[in-house]
Amino acid sequence: MQTIKPWLSLLAMVAAGALAGCSTMSTKAADVSGSIGTSLDQAGLRDVSARQDRDKGVVTLGGHVATDNDKSQAESIARSIAGGLVVANEIAVLPRGAESDARKVNLDLDKGILSNLDAALIENRLREGIKYAVKNQVVTLSGNVDSQSKRARAEKVASDVVNVEQVVNELQVRGQRASESN
């Protein structure tokens, strides 16, 4: 009977450990934007796009539709494919024959939300370290904050602003891993 040399045994364990390390899951979300795009096209929603930030776990719907029902349908399709990812629904509703007026109304609403959000964050002493954007009544918060409670408070303040339909919270707590927020 032949004995296995200790160094050979150690080498086998190191190789097994390296292989196990290679098989660990990536922190990136699975790529679902192509599947969502195909499903939107099949549903006749060709003016809707889906882009994905795999690092943050966010799928953003953009483009435009003619009715609120179409917007809801697009979001439903995206959510059914996205699984646990955050779906930001930035689709503009532009009724046929009134597209120009609807674009102006959406822009005016977004400007009002932006001003009100800025004031609310200042009033609540949450402005420092927080960046935000508004598109089609969807607020996206980003940047770094000191605590989970500050992250949650910023989301609550943003959601309480008049005409905000959705808040996507991408705020990172310093020293902690990212998390998702609907």
C-alpha positions in Angstrom: 0.0 0.0 0.0 1.4 3.3 -1.0 1.1 6.4 1.3 0.2 9.8 0.1 2.8 12.4 0.7 1.7 15.2 3.0 2.5 18.0 0.5 0.4 16.2 -2.1 -2.6 16.1 0.3 -2.1 19.8 1.1 -2.0 20.6 -2.6 -5.2 18.7 -3.3 -7.0 20.7 -0.4 -5.7 24.0 -1.8 -6.9 23.1 -5.3 -10.3 22.0 -4.0 -10.6 25.3 -2.0 -9.7 27.4 -5.0 -12.3 25.6 -7.1 -15.0 26.1 -4.5 -14.1 29.8 -4.3 -14.6 30.1 -8.1 -18.1 28.6 -7.8 -19.4 31.1 -5.3 -22.3 33.3 -6.4 -21.5 36.7 -7.8 -22.9 39.7 -5.9 -24.3 41.0 -9.2 -28.0 40.4 -10.0 -28.8 38.1 -12.9 -29.2 39.8 -16.2 -32.9 40.1 -16.9 -33.1 43.2 -19.1 -33.1 41.2 -22.4 -35.9 38.9 -21.2 -38.0 41.9 -20.0 -37.4 43.7 -23.3 -38.5 40.7 -25.4 -41.6 40.3 -23.2 -42.5 44.0 -23.6 -42.1 43.8 -27.3 -44.3 40.7 -27.4 -47.0 42.6 -25.4 -47.0 45.4 -28.0 -45.1 47.8 -25.7 -42.4 48.6 -28.2 -41.8 52.2 -27.0 -40.8 50.9 -23.5 -37.2 50.1 -22.7 -35.6 48.2 -19.8 -32.1 48.9 -18.5 -30.6 47.2 -15.6 -27.9 48.1 -13.0 -26.8 44.6 -11.9 -24.6 45.9 -9.1 -27.5 47.8 -7.5 -30.2 45.3 -8.3 -32.4 47.8 -10.1 -34.3 47.5 -13.4 -35.5 50.8 -14.8 -38.3 51.0 -17.3 -38.3 54.0 -19.6 -39.9 55.3 -22.7 -43.6 56.1 -23.2 -47.0 54.6 -23.5 -50.5 56.0 -24.3 -52.4 54.9 -21.2 -51.9 54.3 -17.5 -53.0 50.7 -18.1 -50.1 50.2 -20.6 -47.7 51.6 -17.9 -49.1 49.2 -15.3 -48.9 46.3 -17.7 -45.3 47.0 -18.5 -44.5 47.2 -14.8 -46.3 43.9 -14.2 -44.3 42.2 -16.9 -41.0 43.5 -15.6 -41.8 42.5 -12.0 -42.8 39.0 -13.0 -39.4 38.5 -14.7 -37.2 40.6 -12.3 -37.9 38.5 -9.3 -36.7 40.3 -6.2 -35.1 43.2 -8.0 -36.3 46.7 -7.6 -38.3 47.9 -10.7 -38.2 51.6 -11.2 -41.1 52.6 -13.5 -40.1 55.8 -15.2 -42.4 55.3 -18.2 -44.1 58.5 -19.3 -47.8 58.3 -20.1 -48.4 60.4 -23.3 -52.0 60.1 -24.5 -52.4 60.0 -28.2 -53.0 63.5 -29.6 -51.8 65.2 -26.4 -48.2 64.1 -26.3 -46.7 67.6 -26.3 -48.9 68.8 -23.4 -48.3 65.6 -21.4 -44.5 66.0 -21.8 -44.8 69.6 -20.4 -47.0 68.5 -17.5 -44.6 65.7 -16.6 -41.6 68.1 -16.8 -43.5 70.6 -14.6 -44.4 67.9 -12.1 -40.8 66.7 -11.9 -39.5 70.2 -11.3 -42.1 70.7 -8.5 -41.1 67.4 -6.9 -37.4 68.3 -7.1 -38.0 71.7 -5.4 -40.3 70.2 -2.7 -37.9 67.2 -2.1 -35.0 69.6 -1.7 -36.9 71.6 0.9 -38.1 68.5 2.7 -34.6 67.0 3.0 -33.2 70.3 4.3 -36.1 70.7 6.8 -35.4 67.1 8.1 -31.6 67.7 8.1 -31.1 64.9 5.6 -29.5 66.8 2.7 -25.9 66.1 3.4 -24.5 63.1 1.4 -27.8 62.5 -0.4 -28.2 62.9 -4.1 -31.5 62.6 -5.9 -33.0 62.6 -9.3 -36.6 62.8 -10.5 -38.0 61.4 -13.7 -41.7 60.9 -14.5 -42.6 61.2 -10.8 -40.0 58.6 -9.7 -37.5 59.8 -7.2 -34.1 58.0 -7.1 -32.0 58.5 -4.0 -28.3 57.8 -4.1 -25.2 58.6 -2.1 -23.9 57.7 1.3 -25.5 58.0 4.8 -24.2 57.2 8.3 -27.0 54.9 9.4 -29.8 52.6 8.3 -32.3 54.8 10.1 -31.1 57.9 8.1 -31.5 55.8 4.9 -35.1 54.9 5.9 -36.0 58.4 7.0 -34.8 59.8 3.6 -36.9 57.3 1.8 -40.0 58.2 3.9 -39.4 62.0 3.4 -39.2 61.5 -0.3 -42.3 59.3 -0.5 -44.3 61.9 1.4 -43.6 64.6 -1.2 -46.7 65.5 -3.2 -46.9 63.8 -6.7 -44.2 61.2 -6.0 -45.3 57.9 -7.4 -42.3 55.8 -6.4 -39.0 56.1 -4.5 -36.0 54.0 -5.5 -33.6 54.0 -2.6 -30.0 53.4 -3.7 -28.6 55.0 -0.6 -25.6 53.1 0.8 -24.9 53.0 4.6 -21.2 53.6 5.2 -19.6 50.4 6.3 -22.5 48.2 5.3 -23.3 46.2 2.2 -26.0 47.5 -0.2 -29.6 46.5 0.2 -32.7 46.8 -1.9 -35.7 49.0 -1.4 -39.1 49.0 -3.1 
